[in-house]
Structures are given as C-alpha cells and as structure tokens.
Amino acid sequence: MSMNADAGVLSLGEFEFECGESIPQLEVAYEAYGEFDGDNAILVCHALTGSAHVGHRRLDSEPADAQPTGGQAHAWWSNIVGPGKAIDTKEYYVVCVNIPGSCYGTTGPASTNPETGEPYGPEFPPVTVGDWTRAQRQALDALGVGRLHAVVGGSVGGMNVLDWAKQYPDDVRRIIPIATAGRVDPQCLALDAIARRAIRADPNWNGGYYYDDEPPSDGLALARQIGHVMYLSKASMSQKFGRRAAGRDAGGEPFPTDAAAAFFPYRDVESYLDYQADKFVDRFDANSYLYLTRAMDNYDLASGYEDDADALAAYTGEALVMSFTGDWHFTTEQAEALAGSFREADVDVAHHVVESDHGHDAFLVEPDSVGPPVADFLDSGVEGKAVTDTDDDPREESEFAPVHTSLFSD
C-alpha cells in the first residue's frame, strides 16, 4: 500500500473519555510523511503544547509552500523527522496526531459543541493521556495503519509512548520514551499547580467562559513563564542570560515609582520570559493549557496495576529510554527507574543518557545527541551499536554510551 504525505482532520465520531463522559464528534488533526508500505509506520507523540506539525511535510515533488503549520510557525522536531534524518521519511511512514484537549485542530475546550453552538470551554470532558492513546489508535485505524514499527515521543509525549506499551502492547514493535517518567514528581506537580492558578487568577478568566471577551492572557503568560523555567537547567540559564541587563527600552514589569524603575535593571532572563510568553498567548488557549497539564499531572503508569513493571508486562517489543543529565523536570534517575521496570518485566531495554546542560528542552534542541541512538534503535533495536544493553550487564557502555554506570551504581 502506497500513501503520499498528507495532512488533515479525521472525524472519529462519538468518543467516550476515560472519565465516562462523551462528545458527539471527535475530530483529530494529523500530519503524515513518507509512504506507507504496510510495515513501516512510526507514530510520533508531541509534547504538552505541540501540534501535529512535527516535521517538514513537503516531498521533493511538492511546491515549497505546501506545508501546513498545525498552529505553529515551525515544525517542532524537523531536526529529527525528515528525509535522511534520524526518523527518515524516505524509509518510514511517520504520523503525528494532535491530542484531544489541544487547540491545534483536534477537538478541545475552544472547539464548538455541536449540541449548543458555543465553545465547550470548561464543560469539555476531563481528558487523560489514556484518551490521547485511544484517539491515536482510532486515527491510525482510519488511515489504514495497523501494527506500528515504533512509537516515539518526549516529555508528556513520552508518557503517551509508555501508555501505548500499556494499552496496546501487541500493536508496536519498538518504543522510545524520551525525557519522561512513569509519573510527574511532587515538585513539578507543585509548579504546574501554580501555573494553573495564575490562569484562574486572571481577571479575564471568567470561570473559563471567556471566548466572547478578552482571554486570560496575563495568567496564561505567567503559566508559560513558569513552564519555561522548568524546561531550562541552571547551567543553561547561566550561559544564556547570566545577570545581564536587557536595556531600558526592552519593557519589563512596572515598578511602584519612576525612580525605582530607573534604578532596578530589567534583565535578559526577564526579557526572554516575556518574549516567550507573548508568543505563546497568541497561539494557545488557556483552557487547553489547564486541561493538558492536568492530564500530564494525573498520569501514573502503574494505575490499575501493582507497579510499573506489572503495567508493562504484556509488552513484547523493545524499548529505548533516553534521558539528559541537565533535565530536572524528568531526571536521569527517574529514567533509570523506568528502564529498571522494563527489565523487571523482561522487556529488552536500553537506557541512553545524554550529557547535556540544556535541561528538559534538550530532546528538542540537541539533534546530534538525540538522532544517532534513535536512528540506530529504529533500525536494529537494542542489538544496535548505539544502544547495546545485555542481560549480563544492563548498564554496559557502547559507542553512544547508553547509560552511565557512575550515575546508577549500587
């Protein structure tokens, strides 16, 4: 079966969420790249505020402007997904599906409820990572894709990957959860809670019914700034910004008096946060941010099982866990615990640790570190040179240093 790269919206009909509530019509936005041969499909799961626009969709035969954005100006993983890249669209048929609850083409709080003619707003059903997985399965069915060669994703997209191994253990040969864990730790739960409270404290919040008026942009901006601090490491913030002042014409928070404003500097790090927030509030919905962070925070791989290993016990494929030393959102220790659960479940697994100062965002901005082990694992599994991992020594190092024994020695 041959299938050209395409993009669009799939109507999946009535959809029942894990909470028990239903909506009459779930539409999901997707993008697909490459040609499907019946055995080469890869699903890429995007992170919290990502879209289906994961890579450059254009084929050599298409015009240069034939690239949808999925709500984002640039493809979010184009340094990994594309012709000749780690996830090679000349070899694989790559699909990315925007998740329920988002605002990038898939039904979410900002979508119109066909029963009322008004946006769902806070009446949209609570959505979970499990709902994302089931919606993706239905979307792939609609595209004619059965068993997957691999499922790949980072951050909460990595949780989505883990949920595939849990919900559909026979449907995927290889999984690559990157910069993720089986659950969010208490510190990150706390920061996410503060971010959500910033949105709800905005005077324009109006209980989530703001679509006919001004949206809670200030609250959403603060929430995004908290998120960006979580995504960076101390080292990367020091390298990027230090304590440098940004200049008086850059803006910044108001001070009580002009004299105070003239005295205290507006720093580079503040300027960066304000810039990122301004971009974000123009493209994202505040209700979606609340729903998606709740889905991430609520996810627990072991839910319904004795532990993580029990949840993964039915999976018969292979796994590559990737983590980054500068990531304090999902740490290397959390990733090693996840890899240990795979081992306990008798799943062939490798844990590849990347030395990085970039923090959580490393999986997005370090293609030279992420690409080689991903490409090798897709091609050869845990037997590949990039991810060697044996039963005798599950921490054995290789050319790409799959795990640092010094980090996880007994």
Buried (B, 14 or more C-beta within 10 A) or exposed (E): EEBEBEBBBBEBEEBEBBEEEEBEBBBBBBBBBBBBEEEBBBBBBBBBBBBBBBBBBBBEEEEEEEBBBBBBEEBBBBBBBBBEBBBBBEBBBBBBBBBBBBBBBBBBBBBEBEEEEEBBBBBBBBBBBBBBBBBBBBBBEBBEBEBBBBBBBBBBBBBBBBBBBBBBBEBBBBBBBBBBBBBBEEEBBEBBEEBBEBBBEBEBBBEBBBBEEEBBBBBBBBBBBBBBEBBBBEBBBEEEBEEEBBEEEBBBEEEEEEEEBEEEEBBBBBBBBBEBBEEBBEBBBBBBBBBBBBBBBBBBBBEEBEBBBBBBBBBBBBBBBBBBBBBBBBBBEBBBBBBBBBBBBEBBBBBBBBEBBBBBBBBBEBBEBBBBBBBBBBEBBBBBEBBBBEEEEBBEBBEBBBBBEEBBEE
